Amino acid sequence: MRRSVLVVDDEELICRSLRMALEGAGYAVAAAPSGAAALLQLEREPPDCLVVDVRLGDMDGLQVLAAARARHPTLKAIVITAHGDLDSAVRALRLGAFDFIKKPFDLEEVLAAVQNALRTDELERRVDYYSAQRIAPESEAVFASAAMQAAWLRLEKIARQPVPVVLLLGETGTGKELAARALHRASARPKGPFVELNCSTIPESLVESELFGHERGAFSDAREQKRGLVELADGGTLFLDEIGDLPTPAQAKLLRFLECFEFRRVGGTKLLSVDCRVVAATHRDLEQEPGFRRDLFYRLAGVTVTLPPLRARDGDVLALASHFLAHYGRRYRKRLDGFSAEATALLQLHTWPGNVRELKAAISSAAVMSDGPIVQADALGQVQRRALAEASRLPEHSDQIRTIEDLQLAYVTRVLALCGGNKVITARRLGISRQTLARWLSEPEGG
C-alpha cells in the first residue's frame, strides 16, 4: 500500500520538483501552495508525512506544523528551513518535527528523510499495537502422530505458495494460532507483521473500525485518524481467530475486502489496498452456522487445513506432556524428571476435550503441585477426577455388557488400567479392600 506525503511550499518549482521526486519513489503525493491550502488538505485527507517550508506567503510554516500536530499528534513532519536559520530548526523540533532540511537541499536528502520518517512511523504503530494486545506466547509444535504430520505437511505446502486466504479448522485448543504463526514464519515474508484479531472479543460496534480503521470525525469518539489491523498487516499476515463469531454486518465488509484486498476506512472515501495473507480460524462448522454468510464461507474455504483433536493424535499426549513439564520446570525452577506410572496412565486415558490447551494447563498445575521430581497422579487434580469419571462410562464394546457383574468388571478393569496396573492404588480409588478387588477380578464374566 502506498504511503502518502503532503508537500507545502509557495515556490511552484520547488513544489513540482519535490512532487515528481516523491512520486517517482512510489509515494502518493499531494501539494499545497499555501498554509491555508495545506490546512484544508490536512482536514480533508491527512497524509502519512508532511513536508513543509518554513517561509510561506500567507503564514509561517511552523504554524502549519503546529496546527497539523495538534490535530494529528502522530503525524511525521519534515521542515525545510533557510540556510543558517538555526532558530527555526530548533522551534520545529520542539513542535514535534521529525527532521529538518536546510536550503539549498538535494532531492535525495528529502527522499531519505521521508523514508526514515515513514519507517519510524510504521515501527511506532506496530509497537503500539502489540503493546495493547495480549498475544499468547508461542510454544513449539511437538508431535509424532501421523494425523498431525499430515496436517503440518499441508501447512508447509501452503506456506510456500502465494495463497491469499487460508482457513484453519479444528476444535478449541488444537493449536490453530500456532499453525497460523507457522504459516507466517514459513511464508515468503516472515519478517512482515503478524497481526491478530480474536473476533469473539470485539464489540459489534467496533469491529469494522478495528479491522479497517477510521477517519477523524467518522463517529463521536473518532478524534484522530486510526489505521485498522488490515493496514497494519500490510506485507505480512492477518490472523482472524474465531471467525465464526464475526458479526453479520462485518462479514459483508470482510467479504468485499477479500475479493480484491481493497477497502475504505470508516468515514473515508479513498480506496486503499494492502498486500497480506488472511488466515482465519474457527472451531465451528461455518457451512451449517445459521448466522454465517455462505458466500463468505466459500471465499474462506478455498484452502483449508484441519487440525486433529488430541484424542486422535496417538502418542502425542505424552510427548507434549513431557515438553510442557520441562518448560514449567525451568519457569518454576523445580526439578521435574517425569511422571509416575499412575500419572502416565491418567494422561493417556483422559480424552482431553480441551485438547492441547487443557493439557498445557494441567501440566502447569501439576508442576506447581508436585512435591518431588516425579509427578504423581494426585498432582494432576481435575484430570484425575475427570479420567475416573470417564472410566465409569460404558466401555466401547457395549454389546459385551449383559449383566451388572459385566459392568462392574469393565469398570474395575478400566480403573486398574488408569492406575497403571497397581492394585493397591486401584483398591484405594474404588474404596474397597485388596481382597475384594482380587475377588472381583478373578470372577469370570457373568459369574
Helices and strands as residue ranges (DSSP letters): E 4-8, H 12-24, E 28-32, H 35-44, E 49-53, H 61-71, E 76-81, H 86-94, E 99-102, H 107-132, H 146-159, E 165-169, H 176-185, E 194-198, G 204-206, H 207-212, H 229-232, E 237-241, G 243-245, H 248-260, E 262-263, E 272-273, E 277-282, H 294-300, E 304-306, G 310-312, H 316-332, E 338-339, H 341-349, H 355-369, E 374-375, G 377-380, H 382-391, G 398-400, H 404-418, H 423-430, H 434-442
